[in-house]
Amino acid sequence: MLFRGFMLLLGFGFAVSGGVSLIGYLNLVTMGNTFIDYLVFIAKRPECYLLPVGILMITGTIFYNDEKKSNDYD
């Protein structure tokens, strides 16, 4: 349970870091670049991949059930 809590917080930190990077790089659009140029630029930046990784970590820790199901009919 403690490991799942740690992974949840780590995933949240990754998601926040990646989201802040994506929002920060939106300034490229205001400087005259097109939205396609923005998408190509963030596809090359490794810190922008932290958002989907963080979301996957959060989803995995919430929905993963590590408890073994007992059969009450035995």
PDB file of N, CA, C, O and CB in Angstrom:
ATOM      1  N   MET A   1       0.826  -1.189   0.000  1.00  0.00           N
ATOM      2  CA  MET A   1       0.000   0.000   0.000  1.00  0.00           C
ATOM      3  C   MET A   1       0.874   1.259   0.000  1.00  0.00           C
ATOM      4  O   MET A   1       0.552   2.257  -0.645  1.00  0.00           O
ATOM      5  CB  MET A   1      -0.942  -0.005   1.212  1.00  0.00           C
ATOM      6  N   LEU A   2       1.972   1.187   0.729  1.00  0.00           N
ATOM      7  CA  LEU A   2       2.871   2.333   0.770  1.00  0.00           C
ATOM      8  C   LEU A   2       3.536   2.560  -0.582  1.00  0.00           C
ATOM      9  O   LEU A   2       3.745   3.699  -0.998  1.00  0.00           O
ATOM     10  CB  LEU A   2       3.930   2.136   1.849  1.00  0.00           C
ATOM     11  N   PHE A   3       3.870   1.456  -1.268  1.00  0.00           N
ATOM     12  CA  PHE A   3       4.468   1.565  -2.593  1.00  0.00           C
ATOM     13  C   PHE A   3       3.493   2.206  -3.578  1.00  0.00           C
ATOM     14  O   PHE A   3       3.884   3.037  -4.397  1.00  0.00           O
ATOM     15  CB  PHE A   3       4.903   0.185  -3.099  1.00  0.00           C
ATOM     16  N   ARG A   4       2.221   1.814  -3.493  1.00  0.00           N
ATOM     17  CA  ARG A   4       1.213   2.396  -4.381  1.00  0.00           C
ATOM     18  C   ARG A   4       1.044   3.890  -4.115  1.00  0.00           C
ATOM     19  O   ARG A   4       0.874   4.669  -5.053  1.00  0.00           O
ATOM     20  CB  ARG A   4      -0.133   1.675  -4.210  1.00  0.00           C
ATOM     21  N   GLY A   5       1.090   4.289  -2.867  1.00  0.00           N
ATOM     22  CA  GLY A   5       0.998   5.708  -2.538  1.00  0.00           C
ATOM     23  C   GLY A   5       2.182   6.491  -3.077  1.00  0.00           C
ATOM     24  O   GLY A   5       2.028   7.605  -3.577  1.00  0.00           O
ATOM     25  N   PHE A   6       3.370   5.897  -2.969  1.00  0.00           N
ATOM     26  CA  PHE A   6       4.565   6.544  -3.508  1.00  0.00           C
ATOM     27  C   PHE A   6       4.474   6.685  -5.021  1.00  0.00           C
ATOM     28  O   PHE A   6       4.807   7.734  -5.573  1.00  0.00           O
ATOM     29  CB  PHE A   6       5.820   5.752  -3.129  1.00  0.00           C
ATOM     30  N   MET A   7       4.019   5.622  -5.693  1.00  0.00           N
ATOM     31  CA  MET A   7       3.882   5.667  -7.152  1.00  0.00           C
ATOM     32  C   MET A   7       2.817   6.671  -7.576  1.00  0.00           C
ATOM     33  O   MET A   7       2.959   7.325  -8.609  1.00  0.00           O
ATOM     34  CB  MET A   7       3.539   4.279  -7.699  1.00  0.00           C
ATOM     35  N   LEU A   8       1.755   6.797  -6.793  1.00  0.00           N
ATOM     36  CA  LEU A   8       0.723   7.780  -7.087  1.00  0.00           C
ATOM     37  C   LEU A   8       1.285   9.198  -7.005  1.00  0.00           C
ATOM     38  O   LEU A   8       1.042  10.017  -7.891  1.00  0.00           O
ATOM     39  CB  LEU A   8      -0.457   7.619  -6.124  1.00  0.00           C
ATOM     40  N   LEU A   9       2.024   9.483  -5.957  1.00  0.00           N
ATOM     41  CA  LEU A   9       2.609  10.815  -5.811  1.00  0.00           C
ATOM     42  C   LEU A   9       3.679  11.085  -6.860  1.00  0.00           C
ATOM     43  O   LEU A   9       3.793  12.206  -7.357  1.00  0.00           O
ATOM     44  CB  LEU A   9       3.200  10.976  -4.422  1.00  0.00           C
ATOM     45  N   LEU A  10       4.458  10.074  -7.197  1.00  0.00           N
ATOM     46  CA  LEU A  10       5.469  10.239  -8.233  1.00  0.00           C
ATOM     47  C   LEU A  10       4.820  10.492  -9.589  1.00  0.00           C
ATOM     48  O   LEU A  10       5.277  11.346 -10.349  1.00  0.00           O
ATOM     49  CB  LEU A  10       6.373   9.003  -8.300  1.00  0.00           C
ATOM     50  N   GLY A  11       3.762   9.757  -9.893  1.00  0.00           N
ATOM     51  CA  GLY A  11       3.026   9.979 -11.130  1.00  0.00           C
ATOM     52  C   GLY A  11       2.398  11.354 -11.173  1.00  0.00           C
ATOM     53  O   GLY A  11       2.382  12.000 -12.221  1.00  0.00           O
ATOM     54  N   PHE A  12       1.884  11.806 -10.048  1.00  0.00           N
ATOM     55  CA  PHE A  12       1.318  13.149  -9.983  1.00  0.00           C
ATOM     56  C   PHE A  12       2.390  14.201 -10.240  1.00  0.00           C
ATOM     57  O   PHE A  12       2.143  15.177 -10.948  1.00  0.00           O
ATOM     58  CB  PHE A  12       0.657  13.387  -8.621  1.00  0.00           C
ATOM     59  N   GLY A  13       3.563  14.013  -9.677  1.00  0.00           N
ATOM     60  CA  GLY A  13       4.661  14.947  -9.917  1.00  0.00           C
ATOM     61  C   GLY A  13       5.093  14.974 -11.371  1.00  0.00           C
ATOM     62  O   GLY A  13       5.353  16.038 -11.932  1.00  0.00           O
ATOM     63  N   PHE A  14       5.168  13.791 -11.981  1.00  0.00           N
ATOM     64  CA  PHE A  14       5.504  13.729 -13.409  1.00  0.00           C
ATOM     65  C   PHE A  14       4.454  14.431 -14.250  1.00  0.00           C
ATOM     66  O   PHE A  14       4.790  15.179 -15.167  1.00  0.00           O
ATOM     67  CB  PHE A  14       5.647  12.277 -13.864  1.00  0.00           C
ATOM     68  N   ALA A  15       3.179  14.194 -13.944  1.00  0.00           N
ATOM     69  CA  ALA A  15       2.105  14.808 -14.724  1.00  0.00           C
ATOM     70  C   ALA A  15       2.125  16.326 -14.590  1.00  0.00           C
ATOM     71  O   ALA A  15       1.912  17.039 -15.570  1.00  0.00           O
ATOM     72  CB  ALA A  15       0.746  14.261 -14.282  1.00  0.00           C
ATOM     73  N   VAL A  16       2.373  16.810 -13.409  1.00  0.00           N
ATOM     74  CA  VAL A  16       2.440  18.262 -13.206  1.00  0.00           C
ATOM     75  C   VAL A  16       3.626  18.853 -13.951  1.00  0.00           C
ATOM     76  O   VAL A  16       3.500  19.893 -14.597  1.00  0.00           O
ATOM     77  CB  VAL A  16       2.537  18.598 -11.706  1.00  0.00           C
ATOM     78  N   SER A  17       4.764  18.203 -13.866  1.00  0.00           N
ATOM     79  CA  SER A  17       5.957  18.695 -14.552  1.00  0.00           C
ATOM     80  C   SER A  17       5.765  18.720 -16.063  1.00  0.00           C
ATOM     81  O   SER A  17       6.120  19.700 -16.718  1.00  0.00           O
ATOM     82  CB  SER A  17       7.162  17.836 -14.196  1.00  0.00           C
ATOM     83  N   GLY A  18       5.214  17.659 -16.614  1.00  0.00           N
ATOM     84  CA  GLY A  18       4.965  17.613 -18.051  1.00  0.00           C
ATOM     85  C   GLY A  18       3.914  18.620 -18.490  1.00  0.00           C
ATOM     86  O   GLY A  18       4.052  19.246 -19.541  1.00  0.00           O
ATOM     87  N   GLY A  19       2.862  18.782 -17.689  1.00  0.00           N
ATOM     88  CA  GLY A  19       1.821  19.756 -18.019  1.00  0.00           C
ATOM     89  C   GLY A  19       2.322  21.183 -17.987  1.00  0.00           C
ATOM     90  O   GLY A  19       1.958  21.995 -18.838  1.00  0.00           O
ATOM     91  N   VAL A  20       3.153  21.492 -17.009  1.00  0.00           N
ATOM     92  CA  VAL A  20       3.728  22.840 -16.926  1.00  0.00           C
ATOM     93  C   VAL A  20       4.638  23.105 -18.121  1.00  0.00           C
ATOM     94  O   VAL A  20       4.668  24.216 -18.650  1.00  0.00           O
ATOM     95  CB  VAL A  20       4.514  23.019 -15.607  1.00  0.00           C
ATOM     96  N   SER A  21       5.377  22.089 -18.541  1.00  0.00           N
ATOM     97  CA  SER A  21       6.244  22.249 -19.720  1.00  0.00           C
ATOM     98  C   SER A  21       5.418  22.511 -20.973  1.00  0.00           C
ATOM     99  O   SER A  21       5.758  23.379 -21.776  1.00  0.00           O
ATOM    100  CB  SER A  21       7.120  20.998 -19.921  1.00  0.00           C
ATOM    101  N   LEU A  22       4.336  21.760 -21.139  1.00  0.00           N
ATOM    102  CA  LEU A  22       3.476  21.969 -22.308  1.00  0.00           C
ATOM    103  C   LEU A  22       2.871  23.365 -22.322  1.00  0.00           C
ATOM    104  O   LEU A  22       2.807  24.011 -23.367  1.00  0.00           O
ATOM    105  CB  LEU A  22       2.364  20.927 -22.339  1.00  0.00           C
ATOM    106  N   ILE A  23       2.430  23.825 -21.165  1.00  0.00           N
ATOM    107  CA  ILE A  23       1.847  25.165 -21.087  1.00  0.00           C
ATOM    108  C   ILE A  23       2.915  26.222 -21.327  1.00  0.00           C
ATOM    109  O   ILE A  23       2.661  27.224 -21.996  1.00  0.00           O
ATOM    110  CB  ILE A  23       1.174  25.388 -19.721  1.00  0.00           C
ATOM    111  N   GLY A  24       4.103  26.003 -20.785  1.00  0.00           N
ATOM    112  CA  GLY A  24       5.182  26.963 -20.991  1.00  0.00           C
ATOM    113  C   GLY A  24       5.596  27.082 -22.444  1.00  0.00           C
ATOM    114  O   GLY A  24       5.911  28.171 -22.926  1.00  0.00           O
ATOM    115  N   TYR A  25       5.593  25.949 -23.142  1.00  0.00           N
ATOM    116  CA  TYR A  25       5.982  25.973 -24.549  1.00  0.00           C
ATOM    117  C   TYR A  25       4.888  26.540 -25.447  1.00  0.00           C
ATOM    118  O   TYR A  25       5.121  26.745 -26.638  1.00  0.00           O
ATOM    119  CB  TYR A  25       6.341  24.579 -25.007  1.00  0.00           C
ATOM    120  N   LEU A  26       3.707  26.795 -24.906  1.00  0.00           N
ATOM    121  CA  LEU A  26       2.661  27.452 -25.706  1.00  0.00           C
ATOM    122  C   LEU A  26       3.055  28.877 -26.101  1.00  0.00           C
ATOM    123  O   LEU A  26       2.453  29.463 -27.000  1.00  0.00           O
ATOM    124  CB  LEU A  26       1.340  27.480 -24.928  1.00  0.00           C
ATOM    125  N   ASN A  27       4.064  29.429 -25.430  1.00  0.00           N
ATOM    126  CA  ASN A  27       4.556  30.752 -25.805  1.00  0.00           C
ATOM    127  C   ASN A  27       5.135  30.763 -27.216  1.00  0.00           C
ATOM    128  O   ASN A  27       5.236  31.819 -27.839  1.00  0.00           O
ATOM    129  CB  ASN A  27       5.607  31.219 -24.813  1.00  0.00           C
ATOM    130  N   LEU A  28       5.510  29.602 -27.716  1.00  0.00           N
ATOM    131  CA  LEU A  28       6.014  29.533 -29.089  1.00  0.00           C
ATOM    132  C   LEU A  28       4.936  29.921 -30.097  1.00  0.00           C
ATOM    133  O   LEU A  28       5.238  30.500 -31.140  1.00  0.00           O
ATOM    134  CB  LEU A  28       6.531  28.125 -29.394  1.00  0.00           C
ATOM    135  N   VAL A  29       3.683  29.602 -29.786  1.00  0.00           N
ATOM    136  CA  VAL A  29       2.582  29.940 -30.685  1.00  0.00           C
ATOM    137  C   VAL A  29       2.383  31.457 -30.727  1.00  0.00           C
ATOM    138  O   VAL A  29       2.083  32.021 -31.779  1.00  0.00           O
ATOM    139  CB  VAL A  29       1.278  29.234 -30.240  1.00  0.00           C
ATOM    140  N   THR A  30       2.550  32.107 -29.581  1.00  0.00           N
ATOM    141  CA  THR A  30       2.373  33.556 -29.549  1.00  0.00           C
ATOM    142  C   THR A  30       3.521  34.302 -30.233  1.00  0.00           C
ATOM    143  O   THR A  30       3.383  35.475 -30.579  1.00  0.00           O
ATOM    144  CB  THR A  30       2.244  34.023 -28.114  1.00  0.00           C
ATOM    145  N   MET A  31       4.653  33.620 -30.426  1.00  0.00           N
ATOM    146  CA  MET A  31       5.783  34.266 -31.089  1.00  0.00           C
ATOM    147  C   MET A  31       5.745  34.098 -32.602  1.00  0.00           C
ATOM    148  O   MET A  31       6.693  34.475 -33.291  1.00  0.00           O
ATOM    149  CB  MET A  31       7.081  33.711 -30.551  1.00  0.00           C
ATOM    150  N   GLY A  32       4.653  33.534 -33.128  1.00  0.00           N
ATOM    151  CA  GLY A  32       4.511  33.469 -34.568  1.00  0.00           C
ATOM    152  C   GLY A  32       4.577  32.088 -35.166  1.00  0.00           C
ATOM    153  O   GLY A  32       4.382  31.935 -36.371  1.00  0.00           O
ATOM    154  N   ASN A  33       4.844  31.081 -34.371  1.00  0.00           N
ATOM    155  CA  ASN A  33       4.856  29.716 -34.894  1.00  0.00           C
ATOM    156  C   ASN A  33       3.429  29.195 -35.019  1.00  0.00           C
ATOM    157  O   ASN A  33       2.526  29.656 -34.319  1.00  0.00           O
ATOM    158  CB  ASN A  33       5.695  28.786 -33.985  1.00  0.00           C
ATOM    159  N   THR A  34       3.236  28.243 -35.904  1.00  0.00           N
ATOM    160  CA  THR A  34       1.918  27.644 -36.044  1.00  0.00           C
ATOM    161  C   THR A  34       1.729  26.557 -34.992  1.00  0.00           C
ATOM    162  O   THR A  34       2.675  26.151 -34.316  1.00  0.00           O
ATOM    163  CB  THR A  34       1.726  27.068 -37.461  1.00  0.00           C
ATOM    164  N   PHE A  35       0.487  26.095 -34.870  1.00  0.00           N
ATOM    165  CA  PHE A  35       0.208  25.048 -33.898  1.00  0.00           C
ATOM    166  C   PHE A  35       0.868  23.740 -34.306  1.00  0.00           C
ATOM    167  O   PHE A  35       1.243  22.947 -33.442  1.00  0.00           O
ATOM    168  CB  PHE A  35      -1.297  24.854 -33.740  1.00  0.00           C
ATOM    169  N   ILE A  36       1.016  23.501 -35.590  1.00  0.00           N
ATOM    170  CA  ILE A  36       1.715  22.303 -36.064  1.00  0.00           C
ATOM    171  C   ILE A  36       3.188  22.364 -35.672  1.00  0.00           C
ATOM    172  O   ILE A  36       3.767  21.356 -35.265  1.00  0.00           O
ATOM    173  CB  ILE A  36       1.573  22.157 -37.600  1.00  0.00           C
ATOM    174  N   ASP A  37       3.799  23.554 -35.793  1.00  0.00           N
ATOM    175  CA  ASP A  37       5.189  23.716 -35.350  1.00  0.00           C
ATOM    176  C   ASP A  37       5.328  23.444 -33.854  1.00  0.00           C
ATOM    177  O   ASP A  37       6.318  22.865 -33.408  1.00  0.00           O
ATOM    178  CB  ASP A  37       5.692  25.132 -35.674  1.00  0.00           C
ATOM    179  N   TYR A  38       4.321  23.869 -33.082  1.00  0.00           N
ATOM    180  CA  TYR A  38       4.307  23.621 -31.640  1.00  0.00           C
ATOM    181  C   TYR A  38       4.264  22.122 -31.360  1.00  0.00           C
ATOM    182  O   TYR A  38       5.010  21.627 -30.515  1.00  0.00           O
ATOM    183  CB  TYR A  38       3.104  24.324 -30.978  1.00  0.00           C
ATOM    184  N   LEU A  39       3.393  21.394 -32.069  1.00  0.00           N
ATOM    185  CA  LEU A  39       3.278  19.954 -31.855  1.00  0.00           C
ATOM    186  C   LEU A  39       4.561  19.219 -32.237  1.00  0.00           C
ATOM    187  O   LEU A  39       4.969  18.278 -31.557  1.00  0.00           O
ATOM    188  CB  LEU A  39       2.106  19.400 -32.653  1.00  0.00           C
ATOM    189  N   VAL A  40       5.195  19.652 -33.327  1.00  0.00           N
ATOM    190  CA  VAL A  40       6.461  19.038 -33.741  1.00  0.00           C
ATOM    191  C   VAL A  40       7.548  19.325 -32.703  1.00  0.00           C
ATOM    192  O   VAL A  40       8.365  18.455 -32.402  1.00  0.00           O
ATOM    193  CB  VAL A  40       6.895  19.562 -35.139  1.00  0.00           C
ATOM    194  N   PHE A  41       7.558  20.537 -32.159  1.00  0.00           N
ATOM    195  CA  PHE A  41       8.563  20.908 -31.166  1.00  0.00           C
ATOM    196  C   PHE A  41       8.400  20.098 -29.887  1.00  0.00           C
ATOM    197  O   PHE A  41       9.382  19.581 -29.355  1.00  0.00           O
ATOM    198  CB  PHE A  41       8.477  22.400 -30.855  1.00  0.00           C
ATOM    199  N   ILE A  42       7.162  19.981 -29.383  1.00  0.00           N
ATOM    200  CA  ILE A  42       6.996  19.250 -28.122  1.00  0.00           C
ATOM    201  C   ILE A  42       7.178  17.751 -28.311  1.00  0.00           C
ATOM    202  O   ILE A  42       7.442  17.040 -27.341  1.00  0.00           O
ATOM    203  CB  ILE A  42       5.622  19.530 -27.527  1.00  0.00           C
ATOM    204  N   ALA A  43       7.045  17.258 -29.527  1.00  0.00           N
ATOM    205  CA  ALA A  43       7.306  15.839 -29.762  1.00  0.00           C
ATOM    206  C   ALA A  43       8.791  15.522 -29.608  1.00  0.00           C
ATOM    207  O   ALA A  43       9.153  14.375 -29.343  1.00  0.00           O
ATOM    208  CB  ALA A  43       6.821  15.430 -31.160  1.00  0.00           C
ATOM    209  N   LYS A  44       9.648  16.519 -29.769  1.00  0.00           N
ATOM    210  CA  LYS A  44      11.093  16.328 -29.651  1.00  0.00           C
ATOM    211  C   LYS A  44      11.615  16.577 -28.241  1.00  0.00           C
ATOM    212  O   LYS A  44      12.764  16.247 -27.946  1.00  0.00           O
ATOM    213  CB  LYS A  44      11.807  17.237 -30.615  1.00  0.00           C
ATOM    214  N   ARG A  45      10.797  17.149 -27.367  1.00  0.00           N
ATOM    215  CA  ARG A  45      11.242  17.489 -26.022  1.00  0.00           C
ATOM    216  C   ARG A  45      10.949  16.354 -25.049  1.00  0.00           C
ATOM    217  O   ARG A  45       9.792  15.958 -24.911  1.00  0.00           O
ATOM    218  CB  ARG A  45      10.570  18.777 -25.548  1.00  0.00           C
ATOM    219  N   PRO A  46      11.962  15.820 -24.372  1.00  0.00           N
ATOM    220  CA  PRO A  46      11.724  14.669 -23.480  1.00  0.00           C
ATOM    221  C   PRO A  46      10.886  15.014 -22.249  1.00  0.00           C
ATOM    222  O   PRO A  46      10.192  14.142 -21.726  1.00  0.00           O
ATOM    223  CB  PRO A  46      13.047  14.093 -23.030  1.00  0.00           C
ATOM    224  N   GLU A  47      10.930  16.248 -21.776  1.00  0.00           N
ATOM    225  CA  GLU A  47      10.162  16.584 -20.585  1.00  0.00           C
ATOM    226  C   GLU A  47       8.665  16.643 -20.853  1.00  0.00           C
ATOM    227  O   GLU A  47       7.865  16.598 -19.918  1.00  0.00           O
ATOM    228  CB  GLU A  47      10.629  17.902 -20.030  1.00  0.00           C
ATOM    229  N   CYS A  48       8.284  16.742 -22.104  1.00  0.00           N
ATOM    230  CA  CYS A  48       6.861  16.758 -22.437  1.00  0.00           C
ATOM    231  C   CYS A  48       6.251  15.366 -22.378  1.00  0.00           C
ATOM    232  O   CYS A  48       5.029  15.228 -22.313  1.00  0.00           O
ATOM    233  CB  CYS A  48       6.653  17.351 -23.817  1.00  0.00           C
ATOM    234  N   TYR A  49       7.086  14.333 -22.399  1.00  0.00           N
ATOM    235  CA  TYR A  49       6.583  12.976 -22.282  1.00  0.00           C
ATOM    236  C   TYR A  49       6.260  12.607 -20.838  1.00  0.00           C
ATOM    237  O   TYR A  49       5.720  11.531 -20.581  1.00  0.00           O
ATOM    238  CB  TYR A  49       7.587  12.003 -22.849  1.00  0.00           C
ATOM    239  N   LEU A  50       6.582  13.483 -19.902  1.00  0.00           N
ATOM    240  CA  LEU A  50       6.281  13.193 -18.508  1.00  0.00           C
ATOM    241  C   LEU A  50       4.785  13.244 -18.221  1.00  0.00           C
ATOM    242  O   LEU A  50       4.313  12.562 -17.311  1.00  0.00           O
ATOM    243  CB  LEU A  50       7.008  14.166 -17.610  1.00  0.00           C
ATOM    244  N   LEU A  51       4.032  14.037 -18.976  1.00  0.00           N
ATOM    245  CA  LEU A  51       2.590  14.122 -18.747  1.00  0.00           C
ATOM    246  C   LEU A  51       1.897  12.784 -19.016  1.00  0.00           C
ATOM    247  O   LEU A  51       1.190  12.298 -18.134  1.00  0.00           O
ATOM    248  CB  LEU A  51       1.980  15.212 -19.629  1.00  0.00           C
ATOM    249  N   PRO A  52       2.062  12.167 -20.184  1.00  0.00           N
ATOM    250  CA  PRO A  52       1.390  10.873 -20.366  1.00  0.00           C
ATOM    251  C   PRO A  52       1.936   9.772 -19.458  1.00  0.00           C
ATOM    252  O   PRO A  52       1.184   8.893 -19.038  1.00  0.00           O
ATOM    253  CB  PRO A  52       1.515  10.435 -21.802  1.00  0.00           C
ATOM    254  N   VAL A  53       3.233   9.806 -19.149  1.00  0.00           N
ATOM    255  CA  VAL A  53       3.797   8.817 -18.236  1.00  0.00           C
ATOM    256  C   VAL A  53       3.186   8.968 -16.852  1.00  0.00           C
ATOM    257  O   VAL A  53       2.835   7.978 -16.209  1.00  0.00           O
ATOM    258  CB  VAL A  53       5.327   8.953 -18.162  1.00  0.00           C
ATOM    259  N   GLY A  54       3.059  10.205 -16.396  1.00  0.00           N
ATOM    260  CA  GLY A  54       2.452  10.463 -15.092  1.00  0.00           C
ATOM    261  C   GLY A  54       0.996  10.056 -15.039  1.00  0.00           C
ATOM    262  O   GLY A  54       0.540   9.509 -14.034  1.00  0.00           O
ATOM    263  N   ILE A  55       0.256  10.315 -16.111  1.00  0.00           N
ATOM    264  CA  ILE A  55      -1.153   9.924 -16.139  1.00  0.00           C
ATOM    265  C   ILE A  55      -1.286   8.406 -16.125  1.00  0.00           C
ATOM    266  O   ILE A  55      -2.176   7.865 -15.468  1.00  0.00           O
ATOM    267  CB  ILE A  55      -1.852  10.509 -17.380  1.00  0.00           C
ATOM    268  N   LEU A  56      -0.403   7.717 -16.849  1.00  0.00           N
ATOM    269  CA  LEU A  56      -0.429   6.252 -16.829  1.00  0.00           C
ATOM    270  C   LEU A  56      -0.072   5.702 -15.446  1.00  0.00           C
ATOM    271  O   LEU A  56      -0.658   4.714 -15.003  1.00  0.00           O
ATOM    272  CB  LEU A  56       0.537   5.692 -17.879  1.00  0.00           C
ATOM    273  N   MET A  57       0.877   6.330 -14.771  1.00  0.00           N
ATOM    274  CA  MET A  57       1.244   5.884 -13.427  1.00  0.00           C
ATOM    275  C   MET A  57       0.089   6.089 -12.451  1.00  0.00           C
ATOM    276  O   MET A  57      -0.200   5.212 -11.636  1.00  0.00           O
ATOM    277  CB  MET A  57       2.490   6.633 -12.935  1.00  0.00           C
ATOM    278  N   ILE A  58      -0.567   7.234 -12.529  1.00  0.00           N
ATOM    279  CA  ILE A  58      -1.704   7.507 -11.649  1.00  0.00           C
ATOM    280  C   ILE A  58      -2.822   6.502 -11.916  1.00  0.00           C
ATOM    281  O   ILE A  58      -3.397   5.940 -10.984  1.00  0.00           O
ATOM    282  CB  ILE A  58      -2.218   8.956 -11.848  1.00  0.00           C
ATOM    283  N   THR A  59      -3.122   6.282 -13.186  1.00  0.00           N
ATOM    284  CA  THR A  59      -4.183   5.343 -13.540  1.00  0.00           C
ATOM    285  C   THR A  59      -3.835   3.926 -13.083  1.00  0.00           C
ATOM    286  O   THR A  59      -4.691   3.203 -12.575  1.00  0.00           O
ATOM    287  CB  THR A  59      -4.432   5.364 -15.055  1.00  0.00           C
ATOM    288  N   GLY A  60      -2.594   3.543 -13.264  1.00  0.00           N
ATOM    289  CA  GLY A  60      -2.171   2.214 -12.844  1.00  0.00           C
ATOM    290  C   GLY A  60      -2.264   2.010 -11.344  1.00  0.00           C
ATOM    291  O   GLY A  60      -2.684   0.944 -10.893  1.00  0.00           O
ATOM    292  N   THR A  61      -1.880   3.005 -10.565  1.00  0.00           N
ATOM    293  CA  THR A  61      -1.925   2.844  -9.111  1.00  0.00           C
ATOM    294  C   THR A  61      -3.348   2.881  -8.586  1.00  0.00           C
ATOM    295  O   THR A  61      -3.640   2.268  -7.559  1.00  0.00           O
ATOM    296  CB  THR A  61      -1.100   3.923  -8.435  1.00  0.00           C
ATOM    297  N   ILE A  62      -4.227   3.578  -9.257  1.00  0.00           N
ATOM    298  CA  ILE A  62      -5.607   3.637  -8.782  1.00  0.00           C
ATOM    299  C   ILE A  62      -6.351   2.343  -9.111  1.00  0.00           C
ATOM    300  O   ILE A  62      -7.077   1.814  -8.269  1.00  0.00           O
ATOM    301  CB  ILE A  62      -6.335   4.842  -9.401  1.00  0.00           C
ATOM    302  N   PHE A  63      -6.175   1.836 -10.319  1.00  0.00           N
ATOM    303  CA  PHE A  63      -6.983   0.711 -10.763  1.00  0.00           C
ATOM    304  C   PHE A  63      -6.331  -0.657 -10.594  1.00  0.00           C
ATOM    305  O   PHE A  63      -7.003  -1.672 -10.774  1.00  0.00           O
ATOM    306  CB  PHE A  63      -7.329   0.901 -12.177  1.00  0.00           C
ATOM    307  N   TYR A  64      -5.057  -0.719 -10.258  1.00  0.00           N
ATOM    308  CA  TYR A  64      -4.391  -2.007 -10.064  1.00  0.00           C
ATOM    309  C   TYR A  64      -4.759  -2.569  -8.703  1.00  0.00           C
ATOM    310  O   TYR A  64      -4.642  -1.889  -7.684  1.00  0.00           O
ATOM    311  CB  TYR A  64      -2.855  -1.865 -10.195  1.00  0.00           C
ATOM    312  N   ASN A  65      -5.196  -3.793  -8.696  1.00  0.00           N
ATOM    313  CA  ASN A  65      -5.576  -4.454  -7.457  1.00  0.00           C
ATOM    314  C   ASN A  65      -4.584  -5.576  -7.184  1.00  0.00           C
ATOM    315  O   ASN A  65      -4.554  -6.566  -7.914  1.00  0.00           O
ATOM    316  CB  ASN A  65      -7.033  -5.000  -7.531  1.00  0.00           C
ATOM    317  N   ASP A  66      -3.777  -5.432  -6.148  1.00  0.00           N
ATOM    318  CA  ASP A  66      -2.766  -6.440  -5.858  1.00  0.00           C
ATOM    319  C   ASP A  66      -3.216  -7.445  -4.801  1.00  0.00           C
ATOM    320  O   ASP A  66      -2.445  -8.331  -4.431  1.00  0.00           O
ATOM    321  CB  ASP A  66      -1.498  -5.770  -5.407  1.00  0.00           C
ATOM    322  N   GLU A  67      -4.431  -7.327  -4.317  1.00  0.00           N
ATOM    323  CA  GLU A  67      -4.939  -8.270  -3.348  1.00  0.00           C
ATOM    324  C   GLU A  67      -5.438  -9.522  -4.053  1.00  0.00           C
ATOM    325  O   GLU A  67      -6.082  -9.460  -5.100  1.00  0.00           O
ATOM    326  CB  GLU A  67      -6.053  -7.639  -2.512  1.00  0.00           C
ATOM    327  N   LYS A  68      -5.124 -10.642  -3.454  1.00  0.00           N
ATOM    328  CA  LYS A  68      -5.588 -11.906  -4.027  1.00  0.00           C
ATOM    329  C   LYS A  68      -7.030 -12.132  -3.595  1.00  0.00           C
ATOM    330  O   LYS A  68      -7.382 -11.985  -2.425  1.00  0.00           O
ATOM    331  CB  LYS A  68      -4.678 -13.101  -3.584  1.00  0.00           C
ATOM    332  N   LYS A  69      -7.841 -12.489  -4.560  1.00  0.00           N
ATOM    333  CA  LYS A  69      -9.243 -12.727  -4.272  1.00  0.00           C
ATOM    334  C   LYS A  69      -9.390 -14.095  -3.603  1.00  0.00           C
ATOM    335  O   LYS A  69      -8.879 -15.104  -4.090  1.00  0.00           O
ATOM    336  CB  LYS A  69     -10.098 -12.644  -5.568  1.00  0.00           C
ATOM    337  N   SER A  70     -10.089 -14.100  -2.494  1.00  0.00           N
ATOM    338  CA  SER A  70     -10.326 -15.366  -1.805  1.00  0.00           C
ATOM    339  C   SER A  70     -11.665 -15.938  -2.242  1.00  0.00           C
ATOM    340  O   SER A  70     -12.618 -15.210  -2.518  1.00  0.00           O
ATOM    341  CB  SER A  70     -10.289 -15.177  -0.269  1.00  0.00           C
ATOM    342  N   ASN A  71     -11.706 -17.238  -2.296  1.00  0.00           N
ATOM    343  CA  ASN A  71     -12.918 -17.922  -2.659  1.00  0.00           C
ATOM    344  C   ASN A  71     -13.668 -18.257  -1.378  1.00  0.00           C
ATOM    345  O   ASN A  71     -13.206 -19.084  -0.592  1.00  0.00           O
ATOM    346  CB  ASN A  71     -12.620 -19.193  -3.496  1.00  0.00           C
ATOM    347  N   ASP A  72     -14.799 -17.637  -1.159  1.00  0.00           N
ATOM    348  CA  ASP A  72     -15.548 -17.831   0.085  1.00  0.00           C
ATOM    349  C   ASP A  72     -16.301 -19.159   0.106  1.00  0.00           C
ATOM    350  O   ASP A  72     -16.857 -19.529   1.141  1.00  0.00           O
ATOM    351  CB  ASP A  72     -16.526 -16.687   0.287  1.00  0.00           C
ATOM    352  N   TYR A  73     -16.331 -19.872  -0.994  1.00  0.00           N
ATOM    353  CA  TYR A  73     -17.095 -21.100  -1.074  1.00  0.00           C
ATOM    354  C   TYR A  73     -16.275 -22.342  -0.732  1.00  0.00           C
ATOM    355  O   TYR A  73     -16.802 -23.453  -0.778  1.00  0.00           O
ATOM    356  CB  TYR A  73     -17.669 -21.240  -2.443  1.00  0.00           C
ATOM    357  N   ASP A  74     -15.007 -22.178  -0.393  1.00  0.00           N
ATOM    358  CA  ASP A  74     -14.168 -23.344  -0.056  1.00  0.00           C
ATOM    359  C   ASP A  74     -14.460 -23.836   1.332  1.00  0.00           C
ATOM    360  O   ASP A  74     -13.852 -24.806   1.784  1.00  0.00           O
ATOM    361  CB  ASP A  74     -12.687 -23.005  -0.175  1.00  0.00           C
TER     362      ASP A  74
END
